[in-house]
Amino acid sequence: MRPGPDDGGHHRATDRTRRPRLRHLQRGVPVPLSLDPAGHRDYRITFARSERLNLNWTPESGPILNFAEKHRLKLPSGCRVGQCESCAVRILSGQVHHLNGQEPEDPGVCLTCQAVPVSDLRLDI
């Protein structure tokens, strides 16, 4: 492969600074899992600092980020596939499941672009 302007003049196979980025792009496709691993259940989500209390989430609502946006809440986000972690939010109470199958290292945090509730949920946002 010829070096080009997008790879800093280096072959991609030998440019170690590019490898994580390329892996990110390859793994950036969300894994198609069930939206509700606990069965068809509705849950209440509270966005504590936004004072949006007990909003009704259903499996059709999708990930928490999409659900929040439908309720006109602006949450931080970036890649929307769980890789950049810009959508990380502290869980005050409740539990979530991450659709991409990768749980954050901190169990008290969820990635709203990939997380769906598996219980009533209270988030620090």
Buried (B, 14 or more C-beta within 10 A) or exposed (E): EEEEEEBEEEEBEEBEEBEEEEEEEEBBEBEEBEBBEBEEEEBBBBBBEBEBEEBEBEBEBBBBBBBBBEEEBEBEBEBBBBBBBBBBBEBBEBBBBBBBEEBBEEEEBBBBBBBBBBEBBBBEB
